[in-house]
Amino acid sequence: MAWLIVTGRVRPSADYLIASKLRVGKVAAGVYREFHARFLRVAGGLGFDPKSAELQWWAVAKVAALAGVAPERLTKAQLDTGRDQLIAATRQLHPDHPLRARPVTTRLHGAEATLFHAGVINVPPRKRHPDKSEVRAQQWAAVPSRLGTTLQGYIEQAGLSLRPATMVRIEAVLREFAVWLTAHAPEVAAVSDLRRAHIERYKRHLAQRPSVRGGGRLSTIGLAEQLGTLRVCLDRLSEWDGEDAPTRVLMFAGDIPRRDQPLPR
């Protein structure tokens, strides 16, 4: 079956390629012997070790099989489409292990550079940022309905006047807070259920949690931004006096860590 797929006589689905674990790359190396050797030489010249180069080849062979073309005839559009199909199939097959798709992304990103320098595609590779919209949607879906509706409503209103880059940070801060409440304060089903004790517990959590960028705990600046964003949200919801608003003042100026002032020159 692998030979039929590699030679274009059978067009597989991405689901089949992932689930069957056919050794498409090994068969393609024999069928397209000359290009396989050139591919490995180019990858080696770019600094990829032999194992990484071979894994790139195996990924390219699967994409070529999906497109029904020889690996040396792949286009940039076919490479992008095949990448998306393989990633989607991997995530569908392993829904509880979202990181299983990472090797596919890594290998095809390297393969894109190799194919470009081999003269197969004419567009230089660019770093691809994974689309995390599905993860964000799943996290919001797990939050109690009224709490999520209120916070997302605030995000929508704030987005009408603030820059998109600012809204990315605000959404991330409020989503993290909502997810924490869902896991550690299940009694909070709405913003109106919040009490000062919840804020104090969350402050301790933030002070202890690792930074998402690595390198230890959240910095003073990072902590100030997180708590400052949350405080503004709660203050605005109180001012707007909507159906779901804080029933009392929950955060104060003293909750926000002071940023270190630079020394005078």
C-alpha positions in Angstrom: 0.0 0.0 0.0 2.8 2.4 0.8 4.2 2.0 -2.7 0.8 2.7 -4.3 0.5 5.9 -2.2 4.0 7.1 -2.9 3.7 6.6 -6.6 0.4 8.5 -6.7 -1.8 5.5 -7.6 -3.7 5.8 -4.4 -4.6 9.1 -2.7 -4.7 8.7 1.1 -6.4 10.9 3.6 -4.4 12.6 6.3 -6.2 10.5 9.0 -5.1 7.3 7.3 -1.5 8.4 7.0 -1.4 9.3 10.7 -3.3 6.3 12.0 -1.8 3.6 9.7 1.9 4.6 10.5 2.9 3.4 7.0 6.6 4.0 6.3 5.9 6.3 3.5 9.2 8.1 3.9 11.3 4.9 3.5 9.4 3.9 0.4 9.7 7.4 -1.1 13.4 7.4 -0.5 13.7 4.4 -2.8 11.3 5.6 -5.4 12.8 9.1 -5.6 16.4 8.0 -4.8 18.2 10.9 -6.5 16.0 13.7 -5.0 16.2 12.0 -1.6 20.0 12.1 -1.7 19.9 15.8 -2.8 17.4 16.6 -0.1 19.7 15.2 2.6 22.7 17.0 1.2 20.9 20.3 1.2 19.6 19.8 4.7 23.1 18.9 5.9 24.4 22.0 4.3 21.9 24.0 6.3 23.1 22.5 9.6 20.5 19.8 10.2 21.9 16.6 11.5 21.2 13.3 9.6 18.4 12.2 11.8 16.6 15.6 11.6 17.1 15.6 7.8 15.6 12.2 7.5 12.6 13.1 9.7 12.0 16.1 7.5 12.0 13.8 4.5 9.5 11.5 6.0 7.2 14.5 6.7 7.6 15.8 3.1 6.8 12.4 1.7 3.5 12.4 3.6 2.6 15.9 2.3 3.5 14.8 -1.2 1.4 11.7 -0.9 -1.6 13.9 0.2 -1.0 16.2 -2.8 -0.5 13.2 -5.2 2.8 14.6 -6.5 6.5 13.7 -6.3 8.3 15.4 -3.4 10.4 17.5 -5.8 7.2 18.8 -7.5 5.6 20.2 -4.3 4.4 23.8 -4.3 4.3 26.1 -1.3 0.5 26.0 -1.3 0.5 22.2 -1.3 3.1 22.1 1.5 0.9 24.5 3.6 -2.3 22.6 2.9 -0.7 19.2 3.7 0.8 20.6 6.9 -2.6 21.8 8.1 -4.2 18.4 7.2 -1.6 16.4 9.1 -1.7 18.6 12.2 -5.5 18.4 12.2 -5.5 14.6 11.8 -2.9 14.2 14.6 -5.0 16.3 17.0 -8.1 14.5 16.1 -6.4 11.1 16.7 -4.9 12.2 20.0 -7.3 14.8 21.4 -5.9 14.4 24.9 -2.3 15.0 23.8 -2.3 18.4 21.9 1.5 18.4 21.8 1.6 15.3 19.6 1.3 17.6 16.6 4.4 19.6 17.5 6.9 17.2 15.8 4.9 17.6 12.5 5.2 21.3 12.7 8.9 21.3 13.6 9.8 18.8 10.9 7.9 20.6 8.2 9.2 24.0 9.1 12.8 22.6 8.7 11.7 20.9 5.5 10.4 24.1 4.2 13.9 25.6 4.5 15.4 22.6 2.8 13.0 22.6 -0.1 13.6 26.3 -0.6 17.3 25.9 -0.8 16.9 22.9 -3.0 15.0 25.0 -5.5 11.7 23.2 -5.1 9.7 26.1 -3.6 10.3 29.7 -4.3 9.1 31.3 -1.0 11.6 31.5 1.9 10.4 29.9 5.1 8.8 32.0 7.8 8.3 31.2 11.5 4.8 30.0 11.9 2.9 30.9 15.1 0.4 28.2 16.0 -3.2 29.1 16.1 -4.3 28.9 19.7 -7.9 30.1 19.1 -9.3 26.6 19.7 -7.5 26.3 23.0 -8.7 29.7 24.1 -12.3 28.7 23.1 -12.1 25.5 25.1 -10.8 27.3 28.2 -13.6 29.9 28.0 -16.2 27.1 27.4 -15.1 25.4 30.7 -15.8 28.6 32.7 -19.3 29.0 34.3 -21.6 30.6 31.8 -22.5 33.8 33.5 -18.9 34.5 34.6 -17.6 33.9 31.1 -20.3 36.0 29.5 -19.5 39.0 31.8 -15.8 38.9 31.3 -15.9 38.3 27.6 -18.5 41.1 27.3 -16.0 43.4 29.0 -13.3 42.3 26.6 -15.6 43.0 23.7 -16.4 46.5 24.9 -12.8 47.3 25.7 -11.8 46.2 22.3 -13.8 49.0 20.7 -11.4 51.6 22.0 -8.1 49.8 22.7 -5.4 48.6 20.3 -5.5 44.9 19.2 -2.1 44.2 20.8 -3.4 45.5 24.1 -6.5 43.4 23.8 -4.5 40.2 23.4 -2.9 40.8 26.8 -6.2 41.8 28.5 -8.0 38.7 27.1 -5.1 36.4 28.3 -5.2 38.0 31.8 -8.9 37.7 32.3 -9.0 34.2 30.8 -6.3 33.0 33.2 -8.3 34.5 36.1 -11.5 32.8 35.0 -9.8 29.5 34.5 -8.2 29.7 38.0 -11.6 30.5 39.5 -13.2 27.6 37.8 -10.6 25.2 39.2 -10.0 26.7 42.7 -13.2 28.6 43.5 -16.1 26.7 42.0 -18.5 28.6 44.2 -17.9 31.6 41.9 -20.4 31.3 39.1 -20.5 35.0 38.3 -18.6 38.2 38.9 -21.2 39.1 41.6 -20.0 36.0 43.6 -16.5 37.4 43.9 -15.3 38.2 47.4 -12.1 39.9 48.6 -10.8 36.5 49.8 -10.8 35.3 46.2 -8.6 38.2 45.1 -6.2 37.6 47.9 -5.9 33.9 47.1 -5.4 34.7 43.4 -2.6 37.2 44.3 -0.8 34.5 46.2 -1.2 32.2 43.2 0.2 34.7 40.8 3.2 35.4 43.1 4.0 31.7 43.1 3.3 30.6 39.6 6.2 30.3 37.1 6.5 32.8 34.3 5.2 31.6 31.0 8.4 32.7 29.4 10.5 30.7 31.8 13.3 32.0 34.0 11.5 31.7 37.4 8.5 33.4 38.9 6.5 36.3 37.5 8.4 39.5 37.6 7.3 42.6 39.6 6.3 44.2 36.3 4.5 41.1 35.1 2.6 40.9 38.4 1.7 44.5 38.3 0.3 44.2 34.8 -1.7 41.1 35.7 -3.3 42.6 38.8 -3.6 46.1 37.2 -5.6 44.7 34.3 -7.9 42.7 36.6 -8.5 45.7 38.8 -9.4 48.0 35.8 -11.9 45.3 34.6 -13.6 45.0 38.0 -13.7 48.8 38.4 -15.3 49.2 35.0 -17.8 46.5 35.6 -18.8 48.3 38.8 -19.1 51.7 37.0 -21.2 50.2 34.2 -23.6 48.7 36.8 -24.6 45.8 34.6 -26.6 42.8 35.6 -23.5 41.0 36.8 -21.1 43.4 38.6 -19.0 43.3 41.8 -21.1 43.8 44.9 -18.3 45.7 46.6 -14.9 47.1 46.0 -12.6 44.1 45.5 -9.2 45.6 44.7 -7.2 48.6 45.9 -4.2 50.6 44.8 -2.1 48.7 47.4 -2.8 45.4 45.6 -0.6 46.5 42.6 3.1 46.0 43.3 5.2 49.1 42.8 7.5 49.0 39.9 11.2 49.7 40.5 12.1 53.3 39.6 15.2 53.6 37.6 18.1 55.3 39.3 19.0 58.8 38.1 21.9 59.0 35.8 
